[in-house]
Amino acid sequence: MLFTGAAAVAGPWLAPGDAALRHDLSLLADAGLVRSPITMWPLSWPDVLRDVSQEPASPPEPSIEQALQRVRRAARAAAQPGVSGLGYEVSAAEQPVLLRDFRDTPREEGAVAVGSSWLGDRFAAQVRVTAVSNASDGQSLRLDDSYLAVTLGNIRISASTLERWWGPGWDGSLILSSNARPMPNLSIERNYAEASKLPVLRWLGPWRASVSMGQAEGSDVAVPDVRLFAARLSFKPKPWLEFGLSRTAQWCGEGRPCDLGTFGDLLLGQDNVSDSLTQDEEPGNQMAGYDFRLRSPWAAAPVVLYGQMIGEDEAGGLPSKFLGLFGAEVWGGSALGSWRARLEYADTTCDFLQNSPEYPCTAFRSQLYPQGYTYRGRVLAHSMDNDSRSWSVGALLVRPSGTSISITARRLDLNRFGTVDPQHATSPGGASELGNLEFQVDLFRFGGNLSAGLGYDDWSANAPGDSGLRGFLRYRRGL
């Protein structure tokens, strides 16, 4: 089976998970060759293809040219109309990663997936079926990464189970990441990041927007059938500056108000307990905030600073009790290929910048929904959960052939204040510390993509896992 032929699966989206392709797109965006925002995943393949199909005004340096050619090949393959061949994937993992980052690594000890897609002028569809062993959430058969979409003008409407990653971070997002399995949702989004023609909005530059309504699990949680409203706007007022505005809200669910009036109150922010609003009448549980990606405007200084501030609560109609994530990236080219290095810090304690932060922090927790801000047992945002902080340093090398090698080192203080909901905390036994080192190689072999990863975890007391080595091996063709 591993050596049978399969065409690349075509589709309108570029899902999160491929760190080398994200690096290439970042190179092109920072060189001015990709104009659209790059911090809201999945990205729109038609938008990317439009930008990379244009010839640069002047010959780019070799590392940029190599990235341009790789992205062009991937984008054109995704744009091929008709029915794709049958793609497949097999993976095996020893102690699957507990703390997930942007990279798409195996979730379970063993998995086999098959899928196919169809792309037309207006419609697109993909079906992917995954069978896993020892499923952590009890679901051995999954339809993750499937979709049905229609494009009307510059609007795309879809029903999907696609992963999302909102924000500029590499190790996590404070509002939506691929830590949890993708939630089934209906969404409306912009296909091309055109600048507005209205004078009052022209300053936004190229912009993309997405609005969706998801459906959480219908059993095995305290409040089944919770809806997740999610909206984001990403825009680039300058080629070297990108902003993002994000908002999510859990609402509805068994025993909770679920009418249009409740949803209207939620949209207007009328959802805090007061003299006129009891907890039983609250519309839902919300999070919202801002993020940015700022590139040095000087070509001689290839540096990016980025950050994300997400409010766990609301005050005066604006987010409050912020969680934070900040980082920096540098990059360059060499005889071995292009490279990128990064440093990132994240803190999931409410009011983390204050001398006396608020804890236990109710971020990713809710009295309305005891299961928390989760889906299938995992937090929808940063995988280290609440009241935690992390430092990470990482480096990525992408060879001209497309082979990539990455290494990441982390230090995490989990559940720092030791007061948690033991059912959902990353560190259920109390405060713990983790030192972590990961190495991964992705290359093209046997007509497909072969990935291998090796990691070492050094846990302190109260750990949810054992210290020691772990790893995975995965082969993917056409998915």
N, C-alpha and C positions, 0 to 999 in steps of 0.2 A: 504493500500500500504506500510506503514512504517514497517509492520511486516512480509512481504513476504520474502522468501529466495532469496539470490543472492550471487554468488561466487565472490571472489576477482578478479578484473580486472588485468590480467597479462600484462606484457609489458617489453620492453628492457630498459626503462628509469625510473629513479627516479626523478620526477619533484620537483622544489622548492615548499615550502609551509608548510612542516611538521617540525616545530621547534624541537619537541621531537626526531624525527628520525635524524635530523641534529646533535643534541646534542649527540645521541648515536654514530653516525659515527665519530664525532669529538673525543669522548672518545676512540674509537677503533683506530683511526689514531694516536692519541697522545700516545697510549700504544703500537704502532708498529704492530697492528693486521690488519690494513688496510693500504696498501702500496701506493695506487693510490691517485692522487690529489683530494681534496674535495672542491675546490673553483670555480669549473665550473659546474653549474647546467643547464640542467638536468645531473645527474650522470648516469653512465652506470651500470645497475643492474648486468650484467654478470661479470663485473670487480669486483664489491663489493662482489658478491657471491663467486667468486674464492678465495678472501682473507679470508672471514669469514668462509669458509668451512674448512680451515686448523686449526688443533688443536694448541693452544698456547704451546710454549716450556715449560712453567711452569704455574701452576694454577693461573689465575688472581684473583685480589681482587673481592669481591662480586659485587660492582657496575659495574665493567668492564664485569664480567661474565653475569650479567643481561642484559646489553646493547648488548653483543654478541648474546645472545639467541633471543632477540627481533629483531635484524637486520637479523639474520639467518632465522627466521620465515617469515619476510617480503620479503626477497630476494628469498626464495624458493617458496613462493606463487606467486611471479611475474614471476618465471621461469616455471610455470606449462604450458605445451603445450596444444594446442587445443583452442576451443571457450569458453570464459568465460560466466558466467551467465549475466543477465541484471542487471547492477548497476544503482543506482539512488541517487539523492541528492535533498533535499529541504532546503531552507534557507529564513529567514526573517530578515531584518535589519532596525533599526531606525537610520537615518542619517548615511549611510555607510561611512566607514573610508575614509577621504580625503587624509591623508598621510599614504601610505602603506609601510609596512616593509616586511621581508622575509616570514612572515606567510600568509597563504592562507585564507583570510577573504572575506566575501561576498562583491561584487562590487555594487550590486543594492539592492533596497528595498525588492524585492522578486524574487526568482529564483527557477526553477525546472529543473533538468538535468537528462538525461538517457544516458546510454552508454554500449557498449560491445566491446570486443576485441578478437583477434585471434593471437596465437603465434605458428609459425612453426619452422622448422630447420633453414631456412634462412629468411623467410618473417615474418613480424608482421604488424598488422593493428589494429586501434582502431577508433571507431566513437563515438563521444559524442555530443549530441544535448542539448543546454540549452535555455530555454525560460525565459525571465526576464520581470518584470513589470517596467514601468517608466524608460526605458533604457536611461542612461545618454548620449549615443552616437547615439540614434535613432535606434539601431539594437536590436530588441526584440528577434530574433532567432539567435543563435550563434553556431559555430562548433569548439570553442576553445578546446584544448587538444585532438584533433584528429590527426591521423598520418597514413602513409603507409611507411614501411621501409624494406630494404633488406640488409643482411649482406654478404659481400664478403671477406673471410679471416678475417683480423682484421680491415676492413673498413665497416662502416655502412652508407648507403645512404638513405635519407628519404625526404618525403614531409610532413610537419607537421604544426600544430598551437600550439606548445608546448611553455610554458613559459620558460624564461631563466633568470639566475641570475649569473652574472660574477663578482667575487670578494669576499673578506673575510668578508665584512660588514654584520651586522644583520639588521640595520635600513635602509640601502639603498646601491645602487651601483652607481658609477659615470659614468658608461658607458652602462650597460644593467641590468635592474631589471624587476621585475614583476609588476611594478607600472602601466604600460599600459597593455591593453589586448595583448595577443600574436599575432604577425604578421605572416601571412602565409609565409613559406619559404621552400627552397630546401637546404639541408645541406649534407656535407660529414664530417665524424668524425671518430676518432679512437675508437674502441670498448674496447680494453684492454690497460691499461697503462703499456706497456712493456718498459724496458730500451733499448736504442739503442745498437746494436751490433757493430756499428762503433766506433773505439777508439776515434775519434775526438768528438763524441757526447755522449759517455758513461757517462760523468760527469753529464749529465742532470738527470740521474736516471729515474724512471718511469715517463712517460709523456703522456698527452692527447692533442689532437688538434681538432679544429672544424672550418670549413669554411662554410658560408651560404650566400644565397642571398634571401632577403625578398621582398615582394610586399606590399606597403602601400595602403591605401584606394584610390579608383578610382573616388571619388566625394566628395563634401562638404568641400574641402580644397583649398587653393590658388593654389597649384601645385599638381594635382592628379597624381597617378601612379608612385610615387617615389620608387626607389629601395633602399634597405638597404643591403650593403655588411658588413659582420661581420666575424671576424677571431680571434681566441684565441689559445694560447699555454700555458698549465699549466704543470709544472714539479717540481719534488722533488729531488734536488741533494743530500739532506740529509733527513733522516726520520723525522727530526725536523724542516725542512725548505721547504717551498713551494713558488714558484714564478709563476706569471702570466703575460703574455703579451697580450694586447687586442687592437683591432683596429676596428672601424666601419666607414662607409662612406655612406652618402646619395648621390645618383646620379640619372641621368636619370630623368624621369618625363615629363609631358606635356610641350612642348615648349623648353625642354632642350636637349643637345646632348646626344645620347644614343647608340653610336656605340662602337665597340671593341677598337678602337683607343682611345676614351675617357676613357674607363675603364682602358686601359693600362697606360694612363697618371695619372689616379687616383692612381693606384697601386704604381707608381713610385714617387708619391708625387708632381707631376708637376701640382699643382692646386691652386697656389696663384696668385692673380692679379699682373701683372708686365707690363713692356713696351711691351712685346711680347704676353701678355695674358690678354684679357679683361674679365670683369665679365660675359658677355654672353658666353664666351668660357670656363669658369672654369668647370672642370670635376665634382666637387661635394663639399660636406661639410664633413670634416673628424674630428674624435676624436681618440686619441690613448693614451696608457699609460701603467703603470706597477702596480703590486700589490704584496704583500708578506704576508705570515703567518709564524711567527717564534715562535716555542715552546721552553720553557726553556729545556735545555738538562739534567737538574737535576730532577729526579723523585720527590724529596722532595719539589720542587717548581713548582706546577702545574699552570703555567702562559703562556699565549699566547699573543704576541704582533702582531698586524696586521695593514696594511696600504694600501692605494690605491692613486695613483697620476695619474690623467688623464689630458692630454694636450688638450686644446680647439683649439690650433693652431699648426702650424709646423714652425720650423726654423732650417735650415741646415740639413733637413732630419729627425729631431727628434721632439718629441712633445714639446710644449712650452705653456706658459700661463696656468699653472697647477691649477686644482681644487684638493682638498685633503680630505681624509677620514682616520682617525686613531682610533684604539681601543685596548682594552685589555680584556682578558677573564681569569677567574679563575674558577676552578671546584673542585668537591670532592664528597665523598659519606657519607651517614648517614643512620640511622635506617629507615628514611622515604623514602630513595631512593637517586639517584644521582642528583646533582644540578650544575648549571652553572650561574655565574654572569658576567656581562660585562659592560664596559664603552666605549662610542663611541662619536666621534666628527667628523663633516663633514662641509665643507665649499665649496660653489659653486661660489665663486668669483674668477675671473681670477687673477693669481699671488697672491693668498691669503696670501702667506708668506711674501710678500713685505710690507715695511712700507706704501707704497701708492699703494694698489691693484688697478687693472683696473676695472672701472665700468662706465656705465653699462656693465656687462660682456656678451659677445655674446655666451657663452656656452649654449647649447640647443636652440640657435637662429641661424638664417642664413638669409642673404639677398637673397640667391638663393631660399630658401624655406621658405616663410613667416610663414607657419604653425609651423616652428621650428622642433626640434628633437623630434617629437611626433608621436603617432599613435592613432587614434580615440580620439583625444583631450587630451591625457595624455602623459607626458614626458616619453621617453623610459628609462631614467636613474633615478636619485634620485627624489623622489616625491616632494621635497620642491622647485624644480625648481632653477633658477639661482639667483645669488646675495643674497644667504641665507646661514645661518649656523645653526647647531643644536648640542645640547648635549643630550645624552640619557644614562640612566642607566637601566639595566634590569636584572631580575633573573628568572630562570626556574628550576622547580623541576619535575623530572620524577620518578614516583613511580615504584616499581618492576612490578606492573600489566600493566604498560604502560600509566596509567593516568598521564597527565601533567598539571601543574599549572604555569602560567607565569604572571609577572607583569612588566610593563615598565613605566618609567617616562621620559618626554622630556621637553626641553625648546628650542624653535625655534625663530630665528629672520628672518622673511621672507621679501624678496624684500627690503633689508636694505637701498638701495639708492633711492627707490621710483620712478625709471624711468623704466617702464616696457611696454611690449606689453600687454594691458589689456585683450586680448582674451585668452591668454595662461598662464599668471602668476598664481601661487598658491594664491597669494594675489593681486587681480587685482586692488584694490582701492589705493594701495600704501604700504608703509612699515607697517608691523604689527608684533605683538609678539603672541606666542602661548605657553601656558603651558598645558601639556597633561599627563593624567594618564590612563593606560589601564590595565585591568585584564582579563585573559582568562583561561578557563578550557576545556580540551579535554579528553574524556573518552570513554570507550567501553560500550555501553548500547543497549539493544534491538537488539542484533546481528549486530550492526554497530557502527559508530563513531559519538558521540554527542559532539558538540562544543558550548560553550556559552561565549560571551564576553561582557564586560561592560567598558565603557570609559567615561572620563570627559574632556571637552575642555574648556579652559579659554582663550578667545581671547581678544586682545586689539582692538583699533579702526581699521578701514579699513579691517575688517575681511571678508573672503569669506563665513564664516559659523557663526552659533550662538553658544554662550557659553552654556554649559549645558551637560546633560547626553546623551549618545547614547549607543546602544548595538545591539547584533545580536544573533540569535539562528540558528543552522544548524545541520541537520542529514544527514549522508552519509553512504551508504552501497554499497560496491563493486566498488567505484570510488576513 
